[in-house]
Amino acid sequence: MKYSTKLSDTVHVMVLIAINQEKSLSSASIAESVHTNPGFVRQLMLKLKKAGLMTSVAGHARPSLSKPADQITLLDIYKAVEGEKPLLHLDTHTNPDCGVGINIQLSLQGFYNEIQKTAEEKMNTITLQDIINTYYQRTSMHNDLQNII
């Protein structure tokens, strides 16, 4: 089973844009950091533009956030790239001739909806700036460790 990494990849793109405001960032250079292809990065950036989270001009390698990082939530980013897609998915292909197969998904649905609601509430409290701050803390600790070794 393959899991989507669109959210983490999109946050990666947005952090790169936020911390490199004075530098040129082509989709190729961003893709190199994310370790993917430029086409995928362009798809993510297009979704961010449509959601009003970033701006860019075709042919210019200078994307920017459309609002301050402390006003962009993880939920905003999630909805930009995943839409209304839930975090957890029901298996709709279970055996209809089995008592468990026919009822388990309906039994899980309410719990999954509750988990989705709770996750979205939490994601709405985490800003891109929080993530950037944590990034800087981690890189600072890493640099401190490098100086010790």
JOLIN-V780019 format. One record per backbone hydrogen bond with DSSP energy under -0.5 kcal/mol. CO is the residue of the C=O (numbers start at 1). NH is the residue of the N-H. E is the energy in kcal/mol with one decimal. If there is no record, write none. Layout:
co:CO nh:NH e:E
co:CO nh:NH e:E
This chain:
co:5 nh:9 e:-2.8
co:6 nh:10 e:-2.7
co:7 nh:11 e:-2.6
co:8 nh:12 e:-2.2
co:9 nh:13 e:-2.2
co:10 nh:14 e:-2.5
co:11 nh:15 e:-2.7
co:12 nh:16 e:-2.4
co:13 nh:17 e:-2.3
co:14 nh:18 e:-2.6
co:15 nh:19 e:-2.6
co:16 nh:20 e:-0.9
co:18 nh:21 e:-0.6
co:20 nh:23 e:-1.6
co:26 nh:30 e:-2.4
co:27 nh:31 e:-2.5
co:28 nh:32 e:-1.8
co:29 nh:33 e:-1.4
co:30 nh:34 e:-2.3
co:31 nh:35 e:-1.6
co:31 nh:36 e:-2.3
co:37 nh:40 e:-0.6
co:37 nh:41 e:-1.6
co:38 nh:42 e:-2.6
co:39 nh:43 e:-2.0
co:40 nh:44 e:-2.2
co:41 nh:45 e:-2.8
co:42 nh:46 e:-2.3
co:43 nh:47 e:-1.9
co:44 nh:48 e:-2.1
co:45 nh:49 e:-2.4
co:46 nh:50 e:-2.6
co:47 nh:51 e:-1.7
co:48 nh:53 e:-2.9
co:48 nh:54 e:-0.8
co:49 nh:52 e:-1.5
co:53 nh:66 e:-2.0
co:53 nh:67 e:-0.5
co:55 nh:64 e:-2.6
co:57 nh:60 e:-2.3
co:59 nh:61 e:-0.5
co:60 nh:62 e:-1.5
co:61 nh:25 e:-3.4
co:64 nh:55 e:-3.1
co:68 nh:71 e:-2.3
co:69 nh:72 e:-1.1
co:69 nh:128 e:-0.9
co:69 nh:129 e:-1.5
co:71 nh:73 e:-0.5
co:72 nh:128 e:-2.9
co:73 nh:77 e:-2.0
co:74 nh:78 e:-2.7
co:75 nh:79 e:-2.8
co:76 nh:80 e:-1.8
co:77 nh:81 e:-1.9
co:78 nh:82 e:-3.2
co:79 nh:83 e:-1.3
co:82 nh:85 e:-1.8
co:90 nh:92 e:-0.9
co:91 nh:94 e:-0.6
co:95 nh:98 e:-1.4
co:98 nh:102 e:-2.5
co:99 nh:103 e:-1.1
co:100 nh:104 e:-3.1
co:103 nh:107 e:-2.0
co:104 nh:108 e:-2.2
co:105 nh:109 e:-1.8
co:106 nh:110 e:-0.6
co:108 nh:112 e:-2.7
co:109 nh:113 e:-2.4
co:110 nh:114 e:-1.9
co:111 nh:115 e:-2.5
co:112 nh:116 e:-2.6
co:113 nh:117 e:-2.3
co:114 nh:118 e:-2.4
co:115 nh:119 e:-2.8
co:116 nh:120 e:-2.7
co:117 nh:121 e:-2.2
co:118 nh:122 e:-2.1
co:119 nh:123 e:-3.0
co:120 nh:124 e:-1.7
co:122 nh:125 e:-1.8
co:122 nh:126 e:-0.6
co:123 nh:74 e:-1.0
co:123 nh:75 e:-1.2
co:123 nh:126 e:-0.7
co:125 nh:127 e:-0.6
co:126 nh:74 e:-2.8
co:127 nh:131 e:-1.7
co:128 nh:132 e:-2.5
co:129 nh:133 e:-2.8
co:130 nh:134 e:-2.2
co:131 nh:135 e:-2.4
co:132 nh:136 e:-2.7
co:133 nh:137 e:-2.2
co:134 nh:138 e:-2.5
co:135 nh:139 e:-2.6
co:136 nh:140 e:-2.2
co:137 nh:141 e:-2.4
co:138 nh:142 e:-2.5
co:139 nh:143 e:-2.4
co:140 nh:144 e:-2.4
co:141 nh:145 e:-2.4
co:142 nh:146 e:-2.2
co:143 nh:147 e:-1.9
co:144 nh:148 e:-1.2
co:145 nh:149 e:-2.0
